Amino acid sequence: MSETYMTIREMCDAFEVTPRTLRFYEAKELLFPVREGQKRLFTKRDRARLKLILRGKRFGFSLEEIRQLLDLYGAGDQGRSQLMRSFEVAQKRMKDLVDQRDALNEAIRDLNDQLKWGEQMIASMNKAPKAAE
């Protein structure tokens, strides 16, 4: 295959995704492979878009947020709109992640306290004389 196009198998291997994932992103109009009969041929643009899609998903961006960011690429302002919007979405996501982390840390502390209490209760029950003795 030429450097210009990649087959679905080559895309799967290069990006560690399944064919189903690529077809899903195509159906959601996030990727636009060239069709040659039944064959899908992915362009350099598709590869760049997939890289951004996967990064956005790893960060927890919604598909709609990713679509909006990708659509801003052609805004004709040298990527300024895309960069500004990406920064805003990333700031919001960072806040959400920090809030989730804080909530998890609190839950971990609470559960740890409960485990310590349970451990003490079990130890005291093991030390207490049995009624039959």
DSSP file with accessible surface (Angstrom, degrees, kcal/mol):
  #  RESIDUE AA STRUCTURE BP1 BP2  ACC     N-H-->O    O-->H-N    N-H-->O    O-->H-N    TCO  KAPPA ALPHA  PHI   PSI    X-CA   Y-CA   Z-CA
    1    1 A M              0   0  116      0, 0.0     5,-0.0     0, 0.0     0, 0.0   0.000 360.0 360.0 360.0 144.8    0.0    0.0    0.0
    2    2 A S        -     0   0   65      1,-0.1     3,-0.3     4,-0.0     0, 0.0  -0.216 360.0-110.2 -74.4 166.6    1.3    3.5   -0.7
    3    3 A E  S    S+     0   0  186      1,-0.2    -1,-0.1     3,-0.0     3,-0.0   0.733 115.0  64.0 -68.3 -20.0    2.1    6.0    2.0
    4    4 A T  S    S+     0   0   85      1,-0.1    40,-0.4    39,-0.1     2,-0.3   0.907 108.5  33.6 -71.3 -40.9   -1.0    8.0    0.9
    5    5 A Y        -     0   0   81     -3,-0.3     2,-0.4    38,-0.1    38,-0.2  -0.869  61.6-164.5-120.1 150.1   -3.5    5.4    1.8
    6    6 A M  E     -A   42   0A  35     36,-1.8    36,-3.4    -2,-0.3     2,-0.1  -0.989  21.3-127.2-128.0 142.9   -3.8    2.7    4.5
    7    7 A T  E  >  -A   41   0A  28     -2,-0.4     4,-2.5    34,-0.2     5,-0.2  -0.295  33.6-101.9 -76.6 171.1   -6.2   -0.2    4.5
    8    8 A I  H  > S+     0   0   40     32,-0.6     4,-2.6     1,-0.2     5,-0.2   0.901 124.5  52.0 -62.0 -38.8   -8.5   -0.9    7.4
    9    9 A R  H  > S+     0   0  129      2,-0.2     4,-2.5     1,-0.2    -1,-0.2   0.926 109.3  49.0 -64.4 -42.8   -6.1   -3.7    8.6
   10   10 A E  H  > S+     0   0   66      2,-0.2     4,-2.7     1,-0.2    -2,-0.2   0.903 111.8  49.5 -64.2 -38.9   -3.1   -1.4    8.4
   11   11 A M  H  X S+     0   0    0     -4,-2.5     4,-2.5     2,-0.2     6,-0.2   0.926 110.4  50.5 -64.0 -43.8   -5.0    1.2   10.4
   12   12 A C  H  X>S+     0   0    3     -4,-2.6     4,-1.2     1,-0.2     5,-1.1   0.924 114.5  43.8 -60.3 -44.8   -6.0   -1.4   13.0
   13   13 A D  H  <5S+     0   0  106     -4,-2.5    -2,-0.2     1,-0.2    -1,-0.2   0.912 115.4  47.6 -66.7 -42.9   -2.4   -2.5   13.4
   14   14 A A  H  <5S+     0   0   60     -4,-2.7    -2,-0.2     1,-0.2    -1,-0.2   0.857 125.8  27.5 -68.3 -35.8   -1.0    1.0   13.5
   15   15 A F  H  <5S-     0   0   50     -4,-2.5    -1,-0.2    -5,-0.2    -2,-0.2   0.377 101.0-122.7-111.2   2.4   -3.4    2.4   16.0
   16   16 A E  T  <5 +     0   0  181     -4,-1.2     2,-0.3    -5,-0.2    -3,-0.2   0.938  67.7 128.3  54.2  50.4   -4.3   -0.8   17.9
   17   17 A V      < -     0   0   23     -5,-1.1    -1,-0.2    -6,-0.2    -2,-0.1  -0.843  58.5-108.8-125.5 168.2   -8.0   -0.5   17.3
   18   18 A T     >  -     0   0   71     -2,-0.3     4,-1.9     1,-0.1     3,-0.3  -0.612  25.9-115.1 -94.4 159.1  -10.6   -2.9   15.8
   19   19 A P  H  > S+     0   0   35      0, 0.0     4,-2.7     0, 0.0     5,-0.2   0.884 119.2  58.8 -56.9 -36.7  -12.2   -2.7   12.4
   20   20 A R  H  > S+     0   0  196      1,-0.2     4,-2.5     2,-0.2     5,-0.1   0.891 102.6  52.5 -59.9 -40.2  -15.5   -2.2   14.3
   21   21 A T  H  > S+     0   0   38     -3,-0.3     4,-2.6     2,-0.2    -1,-0.2   0.936 110.4  47.3 -61.1 -46.4  -14.0    0.9   15.9
   22   22 A L  H  X S+     0   0    0     -4,-1.9     4,-2.1     1,-0.2    -2,-0.2   0.916 113.0  48.1 -63.7 -42.0  -13.0    2.4   12.6
   23   23 A R  H  X S+     0   0  109     -4,-2.7     4,-2.8     2,-0.2    -1,-0.2   0.890 110.4  53.0 -65.4 -36.9  -16.4    1.6   11.1
   24   24 A F  H  X S+     0   0   95     -4,-2.5     4,-2.1    -5,-0.2    -2,-0.2   0.946 110.1  46.5 -62.1 -47.7  -18.1    3.2   14.1
   25   25 A Y  H  <>S+     0   0   20     -4,-2.6     5,-3.0     1,-0.2     6,-1.1   0.859 112.5  51.3 -65.1 -32.4  -16.0    6.4   13.7
   26   26 A E  H ><5S+     0   0   39     -4,-2.1     3,-1.8     4,-0.2    -2,-0.2   0.938 109.2  49.8 -67.1 -44.6  -16.8    6.4   10.0
   27   27 A A  H 3<5S+     0   0   79     -4,-2.8    -2,-0.2     1,-0.3    -1,-0.2   0.848 109.1  52.3 -62.5 -32.9  -20.6    6.0   10.8
   28   28 A K  T 3<5S-     0   0   94     -4,-2.1    -1,-0.3    -5,-0.2    -2,-0.2   0.370 117.5-117.6 -83.7   5.1  -20.3    8.9   13.3
   29   29 A E  T < 5S+     0   0  128     -3,-1.8    -3,-0.2     2,-0.2    -2,-0.1   0.861  84.0 118.0  59.3  40.8  -18.7   11.0   10.5
   30   30 A L  S   <S+     0   0    0     -5,-3.0     2,-0.3     1,-0.2    -4,-0.2   0.655  75.8  37.7-101.2 -26.3  -15.5   11.4   12.3
   31   31 A L        -     0   0    0     -6,-1.1    -1,-0.2    -9,-0.1    -2,-0.2  -0.945  63.4-165.0-123.7 149.8  -13.4    9.6    9.7
   32   32 A F        -     0   0   95     -2,-0.3    11,-0.1    -3,-0.1    14,-0.1  -0.571  14.6-176.0-134.8  68.9  -13.9    9.7    5.9
   33   33 A P        -     0   0   12      0, 0.0     2,-0.3     0, 0.0     9,-0.2  -0.298  33.1-107.9 -66.9 152.9  -12.1    6.9    4.2
   34   34 A V  E     -B   41   0A  56      7,-3.0     7,-3.1     2,-0.0     2,-0.5  -0.613  34.2-136.2 -75.7 136.2  -12.0    6.7    0.4
   35   35 A R  E     +B   40   0A 112     -2,-0.3     2,-0.5     5,-0.2     5,-0.2  -0.861  24.6 178.4-101.5 129.0  -14.2    3.8   -0.8
   36   36 A E  E >  S-B   39   0A 120      3,-2.7     3,-2.0    -2,-0.5     2,-0.4  -0.862  71.4 -61.2-124.1  88.6  -12.9    1.6   -3.5
   37   37 A G  T 3  S-     0   0   69     -2,-0.5    -1,-0.0     1,-0.3     0, 0.0  -0.545 119.2 -19.1  66.7-123.6  -15.7   -1.0   -3.9
   38   38 A Q  T 3  S+     0   0  168     -2,-0.4    -1,-0.3    -3,-0.1     2,-0.2   0.576 119.4 101.7 -86.0 -11.7  -16.0   -2.7   -0.5
   39   39 A K  E <   - B   0  36A  99     -3,-2.0    -3,-2.7   -32,-0.0     2,-0.5  -0.546  61.2-149.3 -81.8 137.1  -12.5   -1.5    0.4
   40   40 A R  E     - B   0  35A  51     -2,-0.2   -32,-0.6    -5,-0.2     2,-0.5  -0.924  10.2-166.2-103.0 130.1  -11.9    1.4    2.8
   41   41 A L  E     -AB   7  34A   5     -7,-3.1    -7,-3.0    -2,-0.5     2,-0.4  -0.968   9.6-148.9-119.5 121.1   -8.7    3.4    2.2
   42   42 A F  E     -A    6   0A   0    -36,-3.4   -36,-1.8    -2,-0.5     2,-0.1  -0.756  11.1-146.0 -95.9 132.9   -7.7    5.8    4.9
   43   43 A T     >  -     0   0   33     -2,-0.4     4,-2.2   -38,-0.2     5,-0.2  -0.286  32.3 -99.0 -88.2 174.3   -5.9    9.0    4.1
   44   44 A K  H  > S+     0   0  159    -40,-0.4     4,-2.4     1,-0.2     5,-0.2   0.885 126.7  55.0 -59.7 -37.6   -3.2   10.9    6.0
   45   45 A R  H  > S+     0   0  128      1,-0.2     4,-2.7     2,-0.2    -1,-0.2   0.914 106.0  50.9 -62.4 -43.6   -6.0   13.2    7.1
   46   46 A D  H  > S+     0   0    1      2,-0.2     4,-2.9     1,-0.2    -1,-0.2   0.897 109.3  51.5 -60.7 -40.5   -7.9   10.2    8.5
   47   47 A R  H  X S+     0   0   41     -4,-2.2     4,-2.3     2,-0.2    -2,-0.2   0.920 111.0  47.1 -64.0 -42.6   -4.8    9.0   10.4
   48   48 A A  H  X S+     0   0   55     -4,-2.4     4,-2.0     2,-0.2    -2,-0.2   0.923 113.5  48.8 -64.1 -42.1   -4.4   12.5   11.9
   49   49 A R  H  X S+     0   0   12     -4,-2.7     4,-2.7     2,-0.2    -2,-0.2   0.916 110.3  50.8 -64.3 -42.4   -8.1   12.6   12.9
   50   50 A L  H  X S+     0   0    0     -4,-2.9     4,-3.0     1,-0.2     5,-0.3   0.911 107.5  53.8 -63.5 -39.6   -7.9    9.1   14.4
   51   51 A K  H  X S+     0   0  123     -4,-2.3     4,-2.1     1,-0.2    -1,-0.2   0.933 112.4  44.0 -59.5 -43.7   -4.9   10.0   16.4
   52   52 A L  H  X S+     0   0   73     -4,-2.0     4,-2.8     2,-0.2    -2,-0.2   0.884 112.1  53.2 -69.2 -37.9   -6.8   13.0   17.8
   53   53 A I  H  X S+     0   0    0     -4,-2.7     4,-2.7     2,-0.2    -2,-0.2   0.951 111.1  46.0 -60.7 -48.5  -10.0   10.9   18.4
   54   54 A L  H  X S+     0   0   48     -4,-3.0     4,-2.3     1,-0.2    -2,-0.2   0.891 113.2  49.2 -65.4 -37.5   -8.1    8.4   20.4
   55   55 A R  H  X S+     0   0  109     -4,-2.1     4,-1.9    -5,-0.3    -1,-0.2   0.941 111.7  49.3 -65.2 -45.2   -6.3   11.0   22.4
   56   56 A G  H  X>S+     0   0    5     -4,-2.8     5,-2.9     1,-0.2     4,-0.5   0.911 111.4  49.1 -60.3 -42.5   -9.6   12.8   23.1
   57   57 A K  H ><5S+     0   0   90     -4,-2.7     3,-1.0     3,-0.2    -1,-0.2   0.907 108.0  54.0 -64.4 -40.0  -11.2    9.5   24.2
   58   58 A R  H 3<5S+     0   0  182     -4,-2.3    -1,-0.2     1,-0.3    -2,-0.2   0.869 109.4  48.6 -61.6 -35.2   -8.2    8.7   26.5
   59   59 A F  H 3<5S-     0   0   84     -4,-1.9    -1,-0.3    -5,-0.2    -2,-0.2   0.560 122.5-109.0 -80.7  -8.3   -8.8   12.1   28.1
   60   60 A G  T <<5 +     0   0   33     -3,-1.0    -3,-0.2    -4,-0.5     2,-0.1   0.636  62.2 156.4  91.2  15.4  -12.5   11.4   28.5
   61   61 A F      < -     0   0   17     -5,-2.9    -1,-0.3    -6,-0.2     2,-0.1  -0.459  44.5-114.6 -70.6 146.6  -13.8   13.8   25.9
   62   62 A S     >  -     0   0   52     -2,-0.1     4,-2.5     1,-0.1     5,-0.2  -0.394  23.0-113.0 -74.8 160.1  -17.2   12.9   24.5
   63   63 A L  H  > S+     0   0   34      1,-0.2     4,-2.8     2,-0.2     5,-0.2   0.871 119.4  54.5 -62.2 -34.2  -17.5   12.0   20.8
   64   64 A E  H  > S+     0   0   90      2,-0.2     4,-2.5     1,-0.2    -1,-0.2   0.913 107.7  48.4 -67.1 -41.1  -19.5   15.2   20.3
   65   65 A E  H  > S+     0   0   44      2,-0.2     4,-2.3     1,-0.2    -2,-0.2   0.931 112.8  49.1 -62.1 -42.2  -16.7   17.3   21.8
   66   66 A I  H  X S+     0   0    6     -4,-2.5     4,-2.8     1,-0.2     5,-0.2   0.925 110.0  51.2 -63.4 -44.1  -14.2   15.5   19.6
   67   67 A R  H  X S+     0   0   51     -4,-2.8     4,-2.8     1,-0.2    -1,-0.2   0.935 110.0  49.4 -58.7 -46.3  -16.4   16.1   16.5
   68   68 A Q  H  X S+     0   0   78     -4,-2.5     4,-1.3     1,-0.2    -1,-0.2   0.913 111.8  48.5 -61.3 -41.2  -16.7   19.8   17.3
   69   69 A L  H  < S+     0   0   14     -4,-2.3     4,-0.4     1,-0.2     3,-0.3   0.917 112.8  47.5 -65.8 -42.2  -12.9   20.1   17.8
   70   70 A L  H >< S+     0   0    7     -4,-2.8     3,-1.4     1,-0.2     4,-0.4   0.893 108.7  55.0 -65.6 -38.8  -12.2   18.2   14.6
   71   71 A D  H >< S+     0   0   96     -4,-2.8     3,-0.7     1,-0.3    -1,-0.2   0.783  99.1  62.4 -65.9 -26.1  -14.7   20.4   12.7
   72   72 A L  G >< S+     0   0   52     -4,-1.3     3,-1.9    -3,-0.3    10,-0.4   0.651  81.2  84.7 -73.5 -12.9  -12.9   23.5   13.8
   73   73 A Y  G X  S+     0   0  155     -3,-1.4     3,-0.5    -4,-0.4     6,-0.3   0.896  90.9  46.7 -57.5 -39.4   -9.8   22.5   12.0
   74   74 A G  G <  S+     0   0   68     -3,-0.7    -1,-0.3    -4,-0.4    -2,-0.1   0.181  75.6 114.6 -89.8  21.3  -11.0   23.9    8.7
   75   75 A A  G <  S-     0   0   53     -3,-1.9    -1,-0.2     1,-0.1    -2,-0.1   0.638  80.4-125.2 -69.4 -13.0  -12.1   27.2   10.2
   76   76 A G  S <  S+     0   0   66     -3,-0.5    -1,-0.1    -4,-0.1    -2,-0.1   0.722  82.2 107.0  80.1  20.0   -9.5   29.1    8.2
   77   77 A D  S >  S-     0   0   39     -4,-0.2     3,-1.8     0, 0.0    -1,-0.1  -0.099 100.0 -95.8-121.4  35.5   -7.8   30.8   11.2
   78   78 A Q  T 3  S-     0   0  190      1,-0.3    -4,-0.1     2,-0.1    -5,-0.1   0.801  80.7 -58.5  56.9  31.0   -4.6   28.7   11.2
   79   79 A G  T 3> S+     0   0   19     -6,-0.3     4,-2.8    -7,-0.2    -1,-0.3   0.510 104.0 127.5  83.4   3.6   -6.1   26.5   13.9
   80   80 A R  H <> S+     0   0  163     -3,-1.8     4,-2.9     1,-0.2     5,-0.2   0.937  74.6  46.4 -59.7 -48.3   -6.7   29.3   16.4
   81   81 A S  H  > S+     0   0   43      1,-0.2     4,-2.6     2,-0.2     5,-0.3   0.919 114.2  48.5 -61.2 -43.2  -10.3   28.4   17.0
   82   82 A Q  H  > S+     0   0   32    -10,-0.4     4,-2.7     1,-0.2    -1,-0.2   0.929 113.3  46.9 -63.8 -43.8   -9.5   24.7   17.3
   83   83 A L  H  X S+     0   0  121     -4,-2.8     4,-2.4     2,-0.2    -2,-0.2   0.933 113.3  48.0 -64.5 -45.4   -6.7   25.4   19.8
   84   84 A M  H  X S+     0   0   89     -4,-2.9     4,-2.1    -5,-0.2    -2,-0.2   0.935 115.5  44.2 -61.9 -45.9   -8.8   27.8   21.9
   85   85 A R  H  X S+     0   0   83     -4,-2.6     4,-2.8    -5,-0.2     5,-0.2   0.909 112.1  53.0 -68.0 -39.4  -11.8   25.4   22.0
   86   86 A S  H  X S+     0   0   36     -4,-2.7     4,-2.7    -5,-0.3    -1,-0.2   0.909 108.9  50.5 -59.4 -42.8   -9.5   22.4   22.8
   87   87 A F  H  X S+     0   0  125     -4,-2.4     4,-2.5    -5,-0.2    -1,-0.2   0.922 110.9  48.3 -62.7 -43.1   -8.0   24.3   25.6
   88   88 A E  H  X S+     0   0   96     -4,-2.1     4,-2.2     2,-0.2    -2,-0.2   0.930 113.8  45.9 -63.4 -46.4  -11.4   25.1   27.1
   89   89 A V  H  X S+     0   0    4     -4,-2.8     4,-2.6     1,-0.2    -2,-0.2   0.913 113.3  50.4 -63.9 -41.2  -12.6   21.5   26.8
   90   90 A A  H  X S+     0   0   42     -4,-2.7     4,-2.7    -5,-0.2    -2,-0.2   0.894 108.7  51.7 -65.8 -39.2   -9.3   20.2   28.3
   91   91 A Q  H  X S+     0   0  112     -4,-2.5     4,-2.2     2,-0.2    -1,-0.2   0.929 111.7  46.8 -62.3 -43.7   -9.6   22.7   31.2
   92   92 A K  H  X S+     0   0  117     -4,-2.2     4,-2.4     1,-0.2    -2,-0.2   0.925 113.1  48.8 -63.5 -43.9  -13.1   21.5   32.0
   93   93 A R  H  X S+     0   0   52     -4,-2.6     4,-2.8     1,-0.2    -1,-0.2   0.900 109.0  53.5 -64.1 -40.0  -12.1   17.8   31.7
   94   94 A M  H  X S+     0   0  115     -4,-2.7     4,-2.6     2,-0.2    -1,-0.2   0.931 108.9  49.0 -60.7 -43.8   -9.1   18.5   34.0
   95   95 A K  H  X S+     0   0  124     -4,-2.2     4,-2.7     1,-0.2    -2,-0.2   0.935 111.5  49.7 -60.8 -44.3  -11.5   20.0   36.6
   96   96 A D  H  X S+     0   0   48     -4,-2.4     4,-2.5     1,-0.2    -2,-0.2   0.914 111.7  48.3 -60.8 -43.9  -13.8   17.0   36.3
   97   97 A L  H  X S+     0   0   69     -4,-2.8     4,-2.7     2,-0.2    -1,-0.2   0.907 111.6  49.1 -64.7 -41.0  -10.9   14.5   36.7
   98   98 A V  H  X S+     0   0   46     -4,-2.6     4,-2.8     2,-0.2    -2,-0.2   0.926 111.5  49.9 -64.6 -42.2   -9.5   16.4   39.8
   99   99 A D  H  X S+     0   0   71     -4,-2.7     4,-2.3    -5,-0.2    -2,-0.2   0.915 112.0  48.0 -61.9 -42.3  -13.0   16.4   41.3
  100  100 A Q  H  X S+     0   0  102     -4,-2.5     4,-2.6     2,-0.2    -2,-0.2   0.908 111.3  50.4 -64.2 -42.0  -13.3   12.6   40.6
  101  101 A R  H  X S+     0   0  135     -4,-2.7     4,-2.9     2,-0.2    -2,-0.2   0.929 110.4  49.5 -61.4 -44.7   -9.9   12.0   42.1
  102  102 A D  H  X S+     0   0   77     -4,-2.8     4,-2.2     2,-0.2    -2,-0.2   0.912 111.4  49.0 -61.7 -41.7  -10.8   14.0   45.2
  103  103 A A  H  X S+     0   0   58     -4,-2.3     4,-2.4     2,-0.2    -1,-0.2   0.905 112.4  48.6 -64.6 -40.5  -14.1   12.0   45.6
  104  104 A L  H  X S+     0   0  110     -4,-2.6     4,-2.9     2,-0.2    -2,-0.2   0.917 109.4  52.0 -65.0 -42.8  -12.2    8.7   45.2
  105  105 A N  H  X S+     0   0   67     -4,-2.9     4,-2.4     2,-0.2    -2,-0.2   0.908 110.8  48.3 -60.0 -40.9   -9.6    9.8   47.7
  106  106 A E  H  X S+     0   0  110     -4,-2.2     4,-2.6     2,-0.2    -2,-0.2   0.927 111.9  48.5 -65.6 -43.6  -12.3   10.6   50.2
  107  107 A A  H  X S+     0   0   54     -4,-2.4     4,-2.8     1,-0.2     5,-0.2   0.902 111.0  51.3 -63.3 -39.5  -14.1    7.2   49.5
  108  108 A I  H  X S+     0   0  103     -4,-2.9     4,-2.7     2,-0.2    -2,-0.2   0.924 110.5  48.3 -63.4 -43.9  -10.7    5.4   50.0
  109  109 A R  H  X S+     0   0  141     -4,-2.4     4,-2.5     2,-0.2    -2,-0.2   0.937 113.3  47.7 -61.4 -45.8  -10.1    7.2   53.3
  110  110 A D  H  X S+     0   0   85     -4,-2.6     4,-2.2     2,-0.2    -2,-0.2   0.920 113.8  46.4 -62.4 -44.2  -13.6    6.3   54.5
  111  111 A L  H  X S+     0   0  109     -4,-2.8     4,-2.7     2,-0.2    -1,-0.2   0.908 110.6  53.3 -66.2 -38.9  -13.3    2.7   53.5
  112  112 A N  H  X S+     0   0   78     -4,-2.7     4,-2.4    -5,-0.2    -1,-0.2   0.920 108.4  50.2 -61.0 -43.4   -9.9    2.5   55.1
  113  113 A D  H  X S+     0   0   92     -4,-2.5     4,-2.4     1,-0.2    -1,-0.2   0.914 111.0  49.3 -60.3 -42.9  -11.4    3.8   58.3
  114  114 A Q  H  X S+     0   0  124     -4,-2.2     4,-2.9     2,-0.2    -2,-0.2   0.890 110.0  51.2 -64.5 -39.4  -14.2    1.1   58.1
  115  115 A L  H  X S+     0   0  109     -4,-2.7     4,-2.7     2,-0.2    -2,-0.2   0.908 110.0  49.2 -64.9 -40.5  -11.6   -1.6   57.5
  116  116 A K  H  X S+     0   0  107     -4,-2.4     4,-2.3     2,-0.2    -2,-0.2   0.922 112.3  48.2 -63.5 -44.1   -9.6   -0.5   60.5
  117  117 A W  H  X S+     0   0  144     -4,-2.4     4,-2.6     2,-0.2    -2,-0.2   0.943 112.6  48.7 -60.2 -46.2  -12.8   -0.5   62.6
  118  118 A G  H  X S+     0   0   20     -4,-2.9     4,-2.7     1,-0.2    -2,-0.2   0.901 109.8  51.9 -61.7 -40.2  -13.7   -4.0   61.3
  119  119 A E  H  X S+     0   0  136     -4,-2.7     4,-2.6     1,-0.2    -1,-0.2   0.921 110.8  47.9 -62.4 -42.5  -10.2   -5.3   62.0
  120  120 A Q  H  X S+     0   0  131     -4,-2.3     4,-2.6     2,-0.2    -2,-0.2   0.906 111.6  50.2 -65.2 -40.7  -10.4   -4.0   65.6
  121  121 A M  H  X S+     0   0   69     -4,-2.6     4,-2.2     2,-0.2    -2,-0.2   0.929 111.9  47.2 -63.9 -44.3  -13.9   -5.6   66.0
  122  122 A I  H  X S+     0   0  103     -4,-2.7     4,-2.1     1,-0.2    -2,-0.2   0.928 112.7  49.8 -63.8 -42.5  -12.7   -8.9   64.7
  123  123 A A  H  X S+     0   0   41     -4,-2.6     4,-1.4     1,-0.2    -2,-0.2   0.915 111.4  48.2 -63.0 -42.4   -9.6   -8.8   67.0
  124  124 A S  H  X S+     0   0   60     -4,-2.6     4,-1.5     1,-0.2    -1,-0.2   0.872 110.8  51.3 -69.1 -34.5  -11.7   -7.9   70.1
  125  125 A M  H  < S+     0   0  128     -4,-2.2    -1,-0.2     1,-0.2    -2,-0.2   0.872 108.9  51.3 -67.8 -36.0  -14.1  -10.8   69.3
  126  126 A N  H  < S+     0   0  130     -4,-2.1    -1,-0.2     1,-0.2    -2,-0.2   0.785 112.3  46.9 -70.3 -28.1  -11.2  -13.2   69.0
  127  127 A K  H  < S+     0   0  176     -4,-1.4    -1,-0.2    -5,-0.2    -2,-0.2   0.742  90.0  98.3 -84.6 -27.3   -9.9  -12.1   72.4
  128  128 A A  S  < S-     0   0   51     -4,-1.5     2,-0.1    -5,-0.1    -3,-0.0  -0.378  85.8-105.1 -65.6 138.5  -13.2  -12.3   74.2
  129  129 A P        -     0   0  120      0, 0.0     2,-0.2     0, 0.0    -1,-0.1  -0.401  37.2-114.1 -63.6 140.8  -13.7  -15.5   76.2
  130  130 A K    >   -     0   0  150      1,-0.1     3,-1.3    -4,-0.1    -4,-0.0  -0.509  17.1-126.1 -77.1 143.7  -16.1  -17.8   74.6
  131  131 A A  T 3  S+     0   0  112      1,-0.3    -1,-0.1    -2,-0.2     0, 0.0   0.819 107.7  56.0 -60.6 -32.1  -19.4  -18.4   76.5
  132  132 A A  T 3         0   0  105      0, 0.0    -1,-0.3     0, 0.0    -2,-0.0   0.683 360.0 360.0 -77.6 -15.0  -19.0  -22.1   76.5
  133  133 A E    <         0   0  176     -3,-1.3     0, 0.0     0, 0.0     0, 0.0  -0.385 360.0 360.0 -85.0 360.0  -15.5  -22.0   78.2
